[in-house]
């Protein structure tokens, strides 16, 4: 891949977040690792750290993405660990996510 073919910063950050979100649905957002994400999209763990600094920042981004896009599986995970952002959601959304959690 040449320099001109490389994704720009926002595109790369979005790719990382997308893959991290997909992995979080499968493995839980608290359990995914930089290595899993890096292996999936064929980048270094350092690149993931460059865009998100810490895993906690990446987890915050995953939760925010789940809230913005109504990804109930991840919202349910947030409910299970009393994630502060998830706990602020309207009761109806939390109830929908709880139904998902109870099915797992």
C-alpha positions as a Markdown table, in Angstrom:
| # | Residue | x | y | z |
|---|---|---|---|---|
| 1 | Unk | 0.0 | 0.0 | 0.0 |
| 2 | Unk | 1.4 | 3.3 | -1.0 |
| 3 | Unk | 1.2 | 6.4 | 1.2 |
| 4 | Unk | -1.5 | 7.8 | -1.1 |
| 5 | Unk | -3.6 | 4.6 | -0.7 |
| 6 | Unk | -3.5 | 4.7 | 3.1 |
| 7 | Unk | -6.7 | 5.8 | 4.8 |
| 8 | Unk | -6.8 | 9.2 | 6.4 |
| 9 | Unk | -6.9 | 9.7 | 10.1 |
| 10 | Unk | -10.7 | 9.9 | 10.5 |
| 11 | Unk | -11.2 | 6.9 | 8.2 |
| 12 | Unk | -8.6 | 4.9 | 10.1 |
| 13 | Unk | -10.1 | 5.8 | 13.5 |
| 14 | Unk | -13.5 | 4.9 | 12.2 |
| 15 | Unk | -12.3 | 1.5 | 10.9 |
| 16 | Unk | -10.7 | 0.8 | 14.3 |
| 17 | Unk | -13.9 | 1.8 | 16.1 |
| 18 | Unk | -16.1 | -0.3 | 13.7 |
| 19 | Unk | -14.0 | -3.4 | 14.2 |
| 20 | Unk | -13.8 | -2.8 | 18.0 |
| 21 | Unk | -17.6 | -2.5 | 18.1 |
| 22 | Unk | -18.1 | -5.7 | 16.2 |
| 23 | Unk | -15.7 | -7.5 | 18.5 |
| 24 | Unk | -17.4 | -6.0 | 21.5 |
| 25 | Unk | -20.7 | -7.5 | 20.4 |
| 26 | Unk | -19.1 | -10.9 | 20.3 |
| 27 | Unk | -16.7 | -10.8 | 23.2 |
| 28 | Unk | -17.9 | -8.0 | 25.5 |
| 29 | Unk | -16.6 | -4.4 | 25.3 |
| 30 | Unk | -14.7 | -4.9 | 28.6 |
| 31 | Unk | -12.9 | -8.0 | 27.4 |
| 32 | Unk | -11.6 | -7.0 | 23.9 |
| 33 | Unk | -7.9 | -6.3 | 23.5 |
| 34 | Unk | -5.8 | -4.1 | 21.3 |
| 35 | Unk | -4.2 | -7.3 | 19.9 |
| 36 | Unk | -7.7 | -8.7 | 18.8 |
| 37 | Unk | -8.5 | -5.4 | 17.1 |
| 38 | Unk | -5.1 | -5.1 | 15.5 |
| 39 | Unk | -5.1 | -8.7 | 14.2 |
| 40 | Unk | -8.6 | -8.2 | 12.7 |
| 41 | Unk | -7.7 | -5.1 | 10.7 |
| 42 | Unk | -4.0 | -5.9 | 10.1 |
| 43 | Unk | -2.5 | -2.9 | 11.9 |
| 44 | Unk | -0.2 | -2.6 | 14.9 |
| 45 | Unk | -1.4 | -2.3 | 18.5 |
| 46 | Unk | 0.6 | 1.0 | 18.6 |
| 47 | Unk | -1.7 | 2.4 | 15.9 |
| 48 | Unk | -4.7 | 1.7 | 18.0 |
| 49 | Unk | -3.0 | 3.4 | 20.9 |
| 50 | Unk | -2.2 | 6.4 | 18.7 |
| 51 | Unk | -5.9 | 6.9 | 17.9 |
| 52 | Unk | -7.4 | 6.1 | 21.3 |
| 53 | Unk | -4.5 | 6.4 | 23.7 |
| 54 | Unk | -5.9 | 4.0 | 26.4 |
| 55 | Unk | -8.2 | 1.0 | 26.3 |
| 56 | Unk | -10.5 | 2.9 | 28.6 |
| 57 | Unk | -10.8 | 5.7 | 25.9 |
| 58 | Unk | -11.5 | 3.1 | 23.3 |
| 59 | Unk | -14.2 | 1.5 | 25.5 |
| 60 | Unk | -15.8 | 4.9 | 26.0 |
| 61 | Unk | -15.8 | 5.3 | 22.2 |
| 62 | Unk | -17.4 | 1.9 | 21.8 |
| 63 | Unk | -20.1 | 2.7 | 24.4 |
| 64 | Unk | -20.8 | 6.1 | 22.7 |
| 65 | Unk | -21.0 | 4.4 | 19.3 |
| 66 | Unk | -23.4 | 1.8 | 20.7 |
| 67 | Unk | -25.6 | 4.6 | 22.2 |
| 68 | Unk | -25.6 | 6.7 | 19.1 |
| 69 | Unk | -26.4 | 3.7 | 16.8 |
| 70 | Unk | -28.7 | 1.8 | 19.2 |
| 71 | Unk | -26.5 | -1.3 | 19.5 |
| 72 | Unk | -28.5 | -3.0 | 22.2 |
| 73 | Unk | -26.0 | -5.8 | 22.8 |
| 74 | Unk | -23.3 | -3.4 | 23.9 |
| 75 | Unk | -25.8 | -1.2 | 25.8 |
| 76 | Unk | -26.8 | -4.4 | 27.7 |
| 77 | Unk | -23.2 | -5.1 | 28.5 |
| 78 | Unk | -22.9 | -1.5 | 29.8 |
| 79 | Unk | -26.0 | -2.1 | 32.0 |
| 80 | Unk | -24.4 | -5.3 | 33.4 |
| 81 | Unk | -21.4 | -3.3 | 34.7 |
| 82 | Unk | -23.3 | -0.1 | 35.5 |
| 83 | Unk | -21.5 | 2.0 | 32.9 |
| 84 | Unk | -22.2 | 5.6 | 33.8 |
| 85 | Unk | -23.1 | 6.7 | 30.2 |
| 86 | Unk | -25.5 | 3.7 | 29.8 |
| 87 | Unk | -27.1 | 4.4 | 33.2 |
| 88 | Unk | -28.1 | 7.9 | 31.9 |
| 89 | Unk | -30.1 | 6.5 | 29.1 |
| 90 | Unk | -33.9 | 6.7 | 29.1 |
| 91 | Unk | -35.7 | 3.8 | 30.9 |
| 92 | Unk | -37.2 | 2.5 | 27.7 |
| 93 | Unk | -33.9 | 2.1 | 26.0 |
| 94 | Unk | -32.4 | 0.4 | 29.1 |
| 95 | Unk | -35.4 | -2.0 | 29.1 |
| 96 | Unk | -34.9 | -2.9 | 25.5 |
| 97 | Unk | -31.3 | -3.6 | 26.1 |
| 98 | Unk | -32.1 | -5.6 | 29.3 |
| 99 | Unk | -34.2 | -7.9 | 27.2 |
| 100 | Unk | -31.2 | -8.6 | 25.0 |
| 101 | Unk | -29.1 | -9.2 | 28.1 |
| 102 | Unk | -31.6 | -11.7 | 29.5 |
| 103 | Unk | -31.5 | -13.7 | 26.2 |
| 104 | Unk | -27.7 | -14.2 | 26.3 |
